[in-house]
Amino acid sequence: MTILAVACALAAASCFAVSTVMHQRAAKRQRRHAALDPRLLLRLLRTRLWRLGWAPDVAGAGLQALALRFGPLTLVQPLMASGLFLAILVEAGWSRRRVGRRDLLGATAGLLGLAVLLAAAEPRAGVPAPTAHAWWAVALGTGGVVAVALALSAVVAGATRGALLGLAAGILYGVAAALVKALAAGFHGDIGALLVDPLLPAAALVALAGLIINQSAYQSGRIAAPLTALTLADPVVSVVLGVTAFREAVTLGGPRIVVLALAVAAIVAGVWLAGTSPRSAASGGRVSPSTGGPPDP
């Protein structure tokens, strides 16, 4: 089952990479809105590119849910971080240009670090779903950090604003993944029971909030800052929730801690190289700045 979870997670990351490039290019051409302003989504709904971007996004969500059904949160969500590095290749192909050396170095370092991290940590499954008390702790803890990030984003601009919004979106996506995992674990073919499960609307609301904040983050200058923050926040939050709320196990003792530290350093370096590249993933070098340019037809 672990092999199936890994395959589905990597396929989901590929789908999300394509969706990210399409959605960022569309969002970049809209007027800037506040972080939780739903009018941005209403404007984006009228753009063809943004609507088309939902095809790979929905496919990715289905594959991610399947991966979470058969694998622990501490395994699946870090694998989803590979989407950043895959987006580099997608954006380069979209723009019909060669992938830069810095981008290739970042992608290589990040993917190798990710592979070593998962191999050394040996994530193992825990309980199918957290208790109600654990969910409240998750809501208070993550909700507080998101609220602070949104408050700070309202008084800054540019890359700093994008990074704060990316951080908030990444946290919400990590929580949404945890909710989806609990839903998938409890689903045994009964659609009626799924529809009345309180975790379903909770997952939908958290994912929607993350989506709106994510689109706002795309409007804050280059995509480097928000996408880097999001890519780091999502798996970190997921691992923390997996170990605490889902009681999943990871191996940290002995000399493994040195290997894990080096792997994490490689991932951070890869994300930083990709995020700070002059033509980083989905930066849209040919896309109009956020303050101008017509929407996609």
Buried (B, 14 or more C-beta within 10 A) or exposed (E): EEEEBBBBBBBBBBBBBBBBBBBBBBBBBBEBBEBEBEEBBEBBEEBEBBBBBBEBBEBBBBBBBBBBBBBBBBBBBBBBBBBBBBBBBBBBEBBEEEBBEBBBBBBBBBBBBBBBBBEBBEBBBBEEBBEEEBBEBBEEBBBEBBEEBBEBBEEEEEBBBBBBBBBBBBBBBBBBBBBBBBBBBBBEEEEEEBEEBEBBEBBEEBBBBBBBBBBBBBBBBBBBBBBBBBBBBBBBBBBBBBBBBBEBBBEEEEEBEEBBEBBBEBBBBBBBBBBBBEBBBBBBEEBEEBEEEEBBE
